[in-house]
Structure formats: structure tokens, C-alpha cells
Amino acid sequence: MNLTPLEYILIITTILEFNPLFQAIKSIRNRSVKDVSPFTFLSIFIM
């Protein structure tokens, strides 16, 4: 399967959009937000 560069960009941005959800679930389970990556949230607001 050959993907174009645009398709790679779309796949990566889709994965990054779901990452904050996973981080939120992890922080709720651990009851700690020290492991949450601020870079992830910042990168989503920039895109």
C-alpha cells in the first residue's frame, strides 16, 4: 500500500487528536496530572 505524503500527514494528525483523550483517561485513573504532556495539547491548538 503506497501512501502519499498528504495521507501520512492526515494519519499523524488524526492520531494526535485522540492522544489528549488517552492522557485524560490516564490522569483520571492515576488521579495525577504530572504525566500529562503539555506539548500534545499545544500541538493540537496550533494545528
Backbone as CSV, one residue per row, in Angstrom:
resi,resn,N_x,N_y,N_z,CA_x,CA_y,CA_z,C_x,C_y,C_z
1,MET,0.843,-1.168,0.000,0.000,0.000,0.000,0.896,1.242,0.000
2,ASN,0.770,2.042,-1.015,1.561,3.259,-1.135,0.730,4.461,-0.721
3,LEU,1.222,5.185,0.258,0.526,6.371,0.743,1.256,7.619,0.268
4,THR,0.491,8.633,-0.011,1.084,9.903,-0.401,1.486,10.671,0.861
5,PRO,2.338,11.678,0.724,2.720,12.477,1.903,1.507,13.119,2.602
6,LEU,0.527,13.516,1.849,-0.668,14.108,2.445,-1.404,13.086,3.308
7,GLU,-1.459,11.865,2.858,-2.123,10.814,3.637,-1.367,10.536,4.940
8,TYR,-0.038,10.587,4.896,0.739,10.427,6.122,0.430,11.553,7.109
9,ILE,0.353,12.769,6.613,0.039,13.921,7.469,-1.339,13.757,8.091
10,LEU,-2.300,13.314,7.317,-3.650,13.121,7.836,-3.695,12.030,8.905
11,ILE,-2.950,10.969,8.714,-2.907,9.886,9.702,-2.282,10.384,11.004
12,ILE,-1.185,11.094,10.899,-0.496,11.589,12.095,-1.363,12.583,12.854
13,THR,-2.013,13.505,12.163,-2.851,14.478,12.865,-4.066,13.815,13.507
14,THR,-4.598,12.781,12.892,-5.720,12.057,13.493,-5.288,11.381,14.787
15,ILE,-4.127,10.780,14.781,-3.618,10.132,15.995,-3.373,11.164,17.089
16,LEU,-2.826,12.310,16.735,-2.566,13.350,17.728,-3.852,13.909,18.319
17,GLU,-4.924,13.913,17.557,-6.187,14.422,18.082,-6.756,13.499,19.153
18,PHE,-6.511,12.199,19.074,-7.014,11.269,20.075,-6.106,11.167,21.292
19,ASN,-4.857,11.589,21.175,-3.908,11.466,22.268,-4.355,12.194,23.539
20,PRO,-4.907,13.400,23.476,-5.357,14.042,24.717,-6.448,13.256,25.433
21,LEU,-7.276,12.569,24.689,-8.303,11.743,25.311,-7.654,10.631,26.125
22,PHE,-6.647,9.976,25.557,-5.946,8.917,26.267,-5.222,9.461,27.499
23,GLN,-4.640,10.652,27.366,-3.955,11.256,28.502,-4.945,11.634,29.598
24,ALA,-6.118,12.107,29.214,-7.131,12.455,30.210,-7.601,11.213,30.955
25,ILE,-7.800,10.124,30.241,-8.208,8.873,30.888,-7.115,8.395,31.848
26,LYS,-5.875,8.491,31.415,-4.762,8.070,32.273,-4.686,8.929,33.529
27,SER,-4.882,10.232,33.390,-4.793,11.105,34.558,-5.963,10.865,35.513
28,ILE,-7.125,10.504,34.989,-8.262,10.197,35.856,-8.004,8.898,36.619
29,ARG,-7.459,7.913,35.937,-7.170,6.630,36.600,-6.087,6.774,37.659
30,ASN,-5.041,7.545,37.351,-3.928,7.709,38.289,-4.177,8.811,39.314
31,ARG,-5.186,9.617,39.075,-5.503,10.779,39.921,-4.300,11.702,40.057
32,SER,-3.576,11.838,38.958,-2.405,12.705,38.918,-2.247,13.239,37.498
33,VAL,-1.914,14.510,37.382,-1.731,15.103,36.056,-0.264,15.407,35.760
34,LYS,0.633,14.889,36.587,2.049,15.182,36.349,2.583,14.478,35.101
35,ASP,1.897,13.428,34.628,2.348,12.706,33.439,1.743,13.240,32.146
36,VAL,0.880,14.232,32.237,0.233,14.780,31.047,1.229,15.654,30.292
37,SER,1.285,15.454,28.998,2.228,16.195,28.173,1.620,17.515,27.700
38,PRO,2.172,18.645,28.121,1.658,19.933,27.634,1.926,20.126,26.141
39,PHE,2.988,19.491,25.635,3.322,19.612,24.215,2.191,19.071,23.336
40,THR,1.568,17.985,23.758,0.486,17.393,22.973,-0.686,18.353,22.845
41,PHE,-1.088,18.942,23.960,-2.206,19.879,23.912,-1.846,21.119,23.086
42,LEU,-0.620,21.597,23.216,-0.180,22.758,22.458,-0.145,22.464,20.962
43,SER,0.308,21.276,20.580,0.397,20.941,19.167,-0.981,20.852,18.531
44,ILE,-1.987,20.434,19.284,-3.339,20.364,18.730,-3.926,21.747,18.515
45,PHE,-3.642,22.672,19.432,-4.150,24.030,19.257,-3.471,24.734,18.098
46,ILE,-2.236,24.395,17.811,-1.502,25.009,16.699,-2.025,24.495,15.363
47,MET,-2.369,23.194,15.294,-2.850,22.609,14.039,-4.195,23.122,13.789
